[in-house]
Every structure is written in C-alpha cells, then in structure tokens.
Amino acid sequence: MHMQAAVEAGKHVFAEKPCAVDAPGVHSVLRTCEEAKKKGLAVVSGLCLRYHAPYREAIRKIYEGAIGGVRTFLANDYRGPIWVKPRQPDWTDMHWQMQNWYYFTWLSGDFNVEQHVHNLDVCAWAMKDKYPVKAIGMGGREVRKGPEYGNIFDHHSVVYEYEDGARLVSNTRQMKGCKSDISVNILGNKGSAMLTERTNGVRISGANEWSFAGEAKNLYQVEHDELFASIRAGKPLNNGEYMAKSTLLAIMGRMATYTGQEITWDMAWNSKEKLGPTKYEWGPVPVPQIAVPGVTKFV
C-alpha cells in the first residue's frame, strides 16, 4: 500500500525488501511497478547485492561461462537471534505486534522471506531471472517457542527445482550460539563460485580461477547513487519484476515449510492467501496460528 500511494502521488520509490509477504501483495507490487513505468517513475529495490561490485563481476563471469552450466545452488543464512521488545502495559495487540514486527508472518513474511530473500535473489540473478518450478521443504520452532516470538519459525530448509533439473538448496537458521554463515555457493559443471560479503569472499574455483580484487564501494550507497543518477538522466530504473518475483520465491519456500507439501511456482503465483488483520487499527489483533507441517493447508 505504501508503494501504491507513492506512485499514485507521482513519487520515485526506493523499496526495501521484502516487497510483500503473500502472493496478492506480490501482484499488487507488480501492478504498481507497471504504473511507475507509465509515469516515468523510478522503483529501486533494496535487494542490494545486485548493486555490489564483487557480486556483479562474479555474475558477469558466470554468464560468460566461467563455471559452465549451473547445476546447484547452496544458499545459507545462518545467524543468531535478534531483538525482542517486551510488551508494555499501554500497548494494544496492534502496538505489540507492530513493535515486534519481525516475529509475525503478516508483517515480515517470516525470516526466510525478510532476510534470506537477499541470497535467493542472488540465485535468481545467476539464473538470468529464471525461477524454479517447484519446492519442497521443512521447518519449525526449535528454540523460539515462547509467545514473544509470534508465529514465525526459527529454521527452514527448502529444495527448489528448476525446469532443467538444477537445484537450489536453501537453508536458514536463527539460533544463539551456533555457527554463522551467510553465503551462496554456485556449482557448475566446470567450476564453482562462492559469493559472500566477507573480505575476499567472492571467488571462482575450477577451470577459470578468479577472485575479486577491485574496489568495492558501499553497496547501500551505490544503489542510491544509481537511483538518483537514473532520475537525473531521465531514464528511471525499475527493479520491479525481479524484486517481486524473488520475493515470491522466498514466499514459495515458506509455503512449502509451513504446509509440508510440494509447492509449484504456479501454485505460489496463484495463491489466494492474504495475510494480515481484517482491520488496521490500534486495538485487538489475534496472534496468527503457528504453522504445523502436514496440518496447515495451502491456500
């Protein structure tokens, strides 16, 4: 609704990820981005790794065949827990959920959507924005079990399959005291590419050895610099399509882990599930049920 209001008002947009939490939201974003094109307005996505020089160079080399045909992605987002804001006596249900937005699927999409969408988008980028045809996975709440953690999971594991049989293995975890790893490893039939924001973390191994040795400017600044430059040049950027579809890619994984079922791209695309309360007001808001794989139904 924020993007729609901005475009209706004739404003250029910088849209942070994720741009939606459900399929109807994805379609709304796509419609808004099309309207932005008609009005000559920019829409730049907060999927900032596409604006990171080391990643751009690695993807260019992948396109040129440096690792051969892509067969497997290993996309990890292993990290520790984040903040929890204790409920205050004067907070309504809506206040509490908004303050702790991260822990409610209707506000964040779950953390595999809110955070891991970055690495999933890198995989989409490496595949020239072709998306998987199906996904199956598992997930749950192993350590974040209290009511203060809303209704999201603390781990997800999803295997996506592309039309040509390539696989994307997506793993996410948020638990204290565990090893962290935020990376994408891309395996081809002639080599592999490792992409991570760690120092010297972008490299290619195999027949065409390479590692990034250039200057890497702050990617958050770069995405804004390019947004502003496109506006000044009268050629406004529009990241709408990949922004929306990569968000749906993450949502598709959540659908698979929540239901325990195989979810196809068409199922996710046509899903009628609309998250969120029926009224947006400072008052009572029921806590959404925690998904139970095998019981929770696809909608």
C-alpha positions, -999 to +999 in steps of 0.1 A: +000+000+000+030+023+006+044+018-028+010+023-044+004+055-025+038+068-035+034+061-072-001+075-072+014+107-057+040+108-085+070+099-063+101+079-072+104+049-049+132+031-030+116-001-018+132-022+009+130-059+008+108-079+011+082-060-010+054-083+000+045-111+024+020-130+003+011-136-034-017-110-035+009-085-022+034-095-049+008-089-076-001-056-062+036-046-063+039-057-099+009-036-109+023-006-091+057-010-108+040-011-142+022+021-133+055+036-123+069+028-157+040+046-174+045+076-152+083+077-157+090+070-121+119+050-107+115+020-085+148+007-070+148-024-048+166-029-015+179-062-028+213-045-026+236-074-036+227-067-072+245-033-067+276-048-051+307-047-073+322-081-064+288-098-070+283-080-102+317-091-115+311-127-104+277-129-121+291-115-153+318-142-153+291-169-147+271-155-176+303-158-197+306-195-188+334-194-161+318-223-142+299-239-170+263-247-167+248-240-133+236-272-116+233-265-079+230-235-055+238-238-018+222-207-003+227-204+035+216-178+060+227-190+094+228-162+120+220-155+156+188-142+172+177-105+171+158-082+194+126-088+213+106-058+226+088-067+259+051-057+258+043-025+277+011-020+298-003+006+275+003-013+242-027-028+223-023-060+204-016-040+173+011-019+191+028-050+204+028-068+170+040-037+152+068-032+177+078-069+172+070-070+135+099-094+128+081-122+146+048-121+128+044-135+093+019-109+082+045-082+089+078-098+080+069-128+059+090-149+083+127-146+084+134-167+054+115-141+034+126-110+054+163-118+054+171-148+031+154-131+001+188-114-005+206-147-012+176-162-030+176-132-053+213-138-060+204-173-072+177-158-094+202-133-108+227-161-116+199-179-135+191-147-155+159-143-136+145-177-143+127-191-113+122-227-100+092-247-109+087-264-076+099-266-040+097-289-010+110-283+025+108-285+062+110-261+091+098-254+126+104-237+160+132-255+179+143-227+203+120-197+197+090-213+214+076-185+236+047-162+227+070-133+225+083-149+192+050-145+175+042-172+148+074-174+127+098-204+125+134-204+136+147-227+108+137-235+073+152-259+048+139-259+012+150-276-020+138-258-051+140-275-086+143-257-119+128-268-152+162-281-164+167-301-132+191-277-114+186-275-077+186-246-052+192-258-017+181-231+007+189-233+044+181-207+071+185-207+109+184-181+137+197-196+169+220-184+196+255-200+200+255-216+165+279-211+136+270-182+113+272-185+075+256-161+050+267-172+016+257-185-019+278-213-034+271-219-071+282-252-085+286-256-123+299-284-145+333-266-149+338-250-115+321-232-087+315-196-074+314-185-038+296-153-031+297-138+004+301-104+019+332-115+039+365-100+030+379-117-001+347-138-001+338-136-038+358-160-059+356-187-086+373-221-084+379-247-111+389-242-147+388-204-145+402-194-112+394-158-101+389-137-071+376-101-068+405-077-063+389-044-073+373-016-052+341-024-036+321+007-027+294+007-001+266-012-018+239+007+001+253+039-012+257+025-047+220+015-050+210+051-041+237+067-063+223+047-093+187+055-084+195+093-083+216+091-115+188+074-134+163+101-123+186+129-133+193+112-167+156+109-174+160+071-176+144+059-143+154+024-131+127-001-124+137-032-105+100-042-101+099-075-118+128-093-101+120-076-068+085-090-068+094-125-082+124-130-059+100-121-030+076-148-043+105-172-045+110-168-007+073-169+000+071-202-020+097-217+003+077-206+033+046-222+019+065-254+015+079-254+051+046-243+066+024-269+048+049-297+044+037-301+008+054-297-026+046-262-038+048-254-075+056-219-089+021-217-104+006-226-070+025-199-053+018-174-081-020-180-079-022-184-041-052-166-026-038-165+009-038-129+022-020-124+055-028-096+079-058-085+100-091-075+086-088-041+102-058-019+106-064+000+139-049+003+173-069-024+190-072-062+194-054-083+168-054-121+172-020-137+170-019-159+139-016-196+145+018-212+143+020-234+112+021-271+117+035-290+087+011-317+075-018-299+091-015-263+078-032-261+044-021-244+013-045-216+003 
